[in-house]
Amino acid sequence: MQFSDLHPWDLSPKEAIALQRELAGRVVLRDDVAASVRLVAGVDVSNARFATSVYAAVVLFDLLTGEVTECVTASADRAFPYVPGLLSFRELPVVLAAFRKLQRIPDVVLVDGQGIAHPRRLGLASHLGLWLDLPTIGCAKSRLCGAHDVPGSRRGDWSCLMDDGAEIGRVVRTRDRIKPLYVSPGHKVDMERAVQVVLDCGCGYRLPEPTRQAHIESNRVRVMQM
């Protein structure tokens, strides 16, 4: 894939926070996903919390065939330090390096991380969406901010994730009686489509299959290079 640089990475944490606030104003929450989604890119990053190395995997998953059609990885030895709320500055450079190796352009990108469900409304999925200019969705295993009721126990049940009176995501049950996931729009997608894509990517596991496969691959690369 080819895409233009959005901004430099040699920033201090204070500068990164200011940039997050500026970029959040560019995020589009209108649905721009193709009517028929086929190729979904799953994104995951593996690293030890305070380690300097990070490992990214991008898996292209074909919803029609149920197969992985492409898988690319990248690693970086000197990453931005671990700072709560600034995870995208640590993980996104290596994710972008992986995307530059991808041969086909996905219809939508599904990220193991937050979209707008972030204190400054710019989680990893939103930040990535601005770089790629593609529809992106955050699908996280844990909550970063906001409050919610417990969703119903059946697959497809959800509750609103609210922060400062605004809906920033949905807490979605992807398997019956299994811990839900935190789904939020990243860029160029609305709330309803974000939830629908996550559910459409279910293959019997808690995690959507594209990010589940990316998780497996990013961990494999990390273990191989340790």
N, C-alpha and C positions, 0 to 999 in steps of 0.2 A: 504493500500500500504506500501511496505517496500523500503527504500532507505537509502544510507549511508550519513553521514554528510559531507558536502563540506568544511565548515570552521566554526570557532566559531563566536559568535555574540557579544561578549563583546569588541566592538571596539569604538574608538573615531571617530568623523566625518572625521578627517584627515586620519585615518587608513582605514576607509570605502571607501574613494575616491581612495586611493592607491589600495585597493582590487578590486574595480570596474574596474580599468584600467587593472589589471592583468587578471581578469576573462573574460573581453571582448575579449581577445585574444583566449579564448577557445570556443567561440560561433561558432557553425556550421551553415552556411547558405545554405547548400545543402538540397534538399528535401528528408526527410526520413519518410514522412507520408505514411501510407498504401494506396494502390491504391484505395481501397473502404473504405471510412471513415464512421463509424457508431456511435461510442460512442465519444461524445465531452464533455469534462469537462469544465464547465463555472466557472470562478473565480471572486469574487468581495469582497471588503473589505469596511466596513462601520466604520466611526469614525468622531468625531469632530476634526477640524484641529489641535487644540492645546491640545486636551484631551490626557490622558495617556492610555486610553483603546481603543482597536481595536477589531473588530468582523469580522470574515471571513466566507464565505460560498463557498462550492464547490458543484456544481450540475452536475450530469452525465445525459446528454441528448442523447436520442436515435434518430438519424436522420431518421431511417426507420419507427419507430412508431410515432414519434413526441411527445414522452412522456419523462418525467423525471423519471429515473429509480433508482436514488440514490441521496441523499442530506445529506451532513455532514457540521457541523459548528464547530467553535472554537473561543475562546476569550482570550485576554491577558490583564492584568491590568497595566503592566508597559512596555510600548513600547519605542523603540528608539525615540528620539525627532524628531519633524517635521523639516527637513532640505531639502530645495529644491534640487532636483537631487539625494537625498538619500532615496527616498520613499520605496524602496525595503527593506531597513534595518529596517524600521518601520513596514512594513506590511507582509513581507515574513515569519517571524517566526510563526505567527498565521495561515497563509495560509498553511504552511507545517504541522502544527499540525492538521489541518482539513484533509489534504491529507492522513495522517497516519491512519485516520479512514475509508478511502474509501476502499470498498471491491473489486471493479473491476478496471482494468487498462484502462484508456481511450486511444483511437487512437491518439487524439490530444487534447491539452489544450488551451482554449481560455480565455485570461485574459483581464479584464477591466483595461487597463493600457498600457504602452509602451513596445515594444520589443527593437529593436536597434535604434528606433527613440528617442534617448537620447543623451545628450551632450558627454557622455563617452561610448555610444553604449551598455549600460547595464541597460535597464529598468527592471521593475518588471517581465515581461514575459521572458526575456532572463535569468535573474537571476534564476527564477523558473525552467526554462528548464534545466539549468546546475545541479540544485539540483536533479530533478526528472529523468534526462537523457531521456526526452520525447520531442516530437515535441511540441513547444509552439508558440502562436501567440499573439501579442499585438493588442488590438482593443480599442483605447481611444476616449473619447468624445471631447478632446481638444488637441491642439498642444503644445508640450514641446520645440521643437527646429526645425529649418529648415524653408524653404519657399516653396510655391507652388502656382500654378495657381488655379483658381476656376474650379472644375470639372463640366461636363455637368449636366443637371438637372434631368436626368433619372436614375432610379435604375441601378446599374452596371457601370455607368460612373465614371471615376477616373482621377486623375492627380498625377504626381510624387511629393513626398516630398523630397526636396533636401537640403543637408547641406555640405558645403565645397566641392562642386562638385560631391558628391556621392548621390545616391538614397538611402535614409534610410527608406522609407515607401511610402505608397500611400494613397491619400485622396479619400475615396470611398463613393459614394452616395448609400445608402442602401434602400432608398425609394424615389420615385419621388418627387422632389422639397422640400426635407427635408434636414436639415443640415447634411453634410457628417461626416464620422468617420475617424479616423487616424489609419490605419492598417500598422503594421510592423512585419517582422519576429522576433520571439523570439529566437528559437533554433531548429535546425534540420528541417527547413522548408525554402523554397525559397519565393521570393516575389509573384510570380504568385499563388502558392498554398495558401499562406496566404490570399490573396484577395478572392480566390475561396471558401475557407472554410467559411469565414465570410458571403459571399453571400448565400452559401448553408444552412447556419443556420438561414436565415431570415424567419420570420413567420409573416410578415406584420407590424413589428415595426421598429423603427430606430435601436435599439440594436439587435444584434444576440440573438436568444432565449436562449442559454445556459447562457450568461452573464446577460441577462435580468432577468432570473429566479434567478440567484445567487444574483443579486442586491436586488431583493425583499426579499430573505431569509436573507441576511446579515443585512438589515435594520430591519427586523422583530426581529432578535435576539438582535440587539442593543437596540431597544425600550423595549423589554421584560426585559432586564437586567439593564436598567437605573433606 
